[in-house]
């Protein structure tokens, strides 16, 4: 059996795909099947290719050093056809994005089983069109409107995502019992969120502790700023053992990507969400889903108010009852699914 997992170039696409790949491999090995299993990952990020290879998967796909729609529209269809004819997969699972679009589209016209996974509230542009052709549509959010192809499976989390006692996580970071604010901007960081949070740290008189994942582009400036900040703090560009950080945190400030929201929900944390202004507004819809459930505050970057941001964050830091209420609402959403639970469920 040959299975092809087709991903975009960001971690938000690749991390769920890795959970699928590991689930397929584990379930296959547990069954008494004499056929050989081959799992291929179509990945176009040169950096994340190495990450996937470390998990012992076959990695394919051309990494371009730039994004140009015309060039990709010319190159990707021929690449997709070549790979399908070369590998001859039995099943293709797509995880959104235009890099993997033609693999699913061409596969749907062949005698192959094609599935797409959409972790967001609303379809991205690629998945919206592919949903018309795919055999099945797997959804992250549980929405009232579903079509016959839809199946809700939640957001599968990375294997290392697990709950740790708050006291143990804080001991690892050398933190005390004061509130902990976790600021992050996704796998690549967010310059806007970094600047906003640094402004809050500079002006605020609240007593709290800081975890800040800046992304590699802004790390030197962010780390330089914190040298003069006299608070308990943990500053990194990226941190793989993020289960320690979530377990230690009381409040999260972040974008509203589906994977991040799955993690926030899994740990039952209140959050202030600043959706990415690009990407088809799907992050706006994700954040609105949390806000209407009273699990998060949403501030849009296009009309951002720093005083409002400071007021909301100060309230969360100072009001433990508010944190408990919003955190409970976040956990009740049940969006994030642990790796073990995902692997032990026949959910597609």
CORBEL-V178024 format. One line per field, one symbol per residue. phi: phi as a letter, one per 40 degrees, with the letter a starting at -180 (. if undefined). psi: psi as a letter, one per 20 degrees, with the letter a starting at -180 (. if undefined). burial: 1 if it has 9 or more other C-alpha atoms within 8 Angstrom, else 0. Layout:
phi: ???
psi: ???
burial: ???
This chain:
phi: .bbbbbbcccccccccccccccccccccccccbcccbbbbbcbbccccdccccccgbcbbhccccabbdccccccccccccccccccfccabbbbggcccdccccccccbcbcbbbbbcccbccccccccccbccabcbcccbccbbcccacbgbccccccacbddcccccdcgbbccdbbbbabgcbgbcccdccccccccccbcbabbbbbcgccbccccccdccbccbcabbacaaccccccccccbabbacbcccccccccdcgbcabbbdccbgggccdcccccccccfbabbbcccbcbcdcdccccdccccbccccccccccccccfccbcdcccccbcba
psi: ppppopqairhhhhghhhggghgggghghiqmpiqppppqpopjohgighghhhjlqpprqpoqjrooggghhgghghgggghghghmqhqppqkrqhhjghggghhhirlqppqqpoirgqqrgghgghhhhqhqopqgqoqhoqrhiqppiaoprqhioqpqpghgghhhilrbjqqppoprkahirohghggghhhghhhqjqorqppooiqhhjgggghggihjomqpqoprgqoglihggghhqhqpprakqggghgggghilqqqopnqpirkjjhhghghhggghjkiqqppqhhlpoghgggggggghginhhgggghhghghhhkgppqgghghjpnj.
burial: 011111111001111111111010111100000000101111111001100110001110000000000001000110111011000011111111101111111111000111111111101101110110011111111000000001111111111010010100111000100011111111101100110111010000000111111111011001101000000100111100001111111111111111111111111111111111000011111111111011111111100000001101110110000011011111100111111001100000
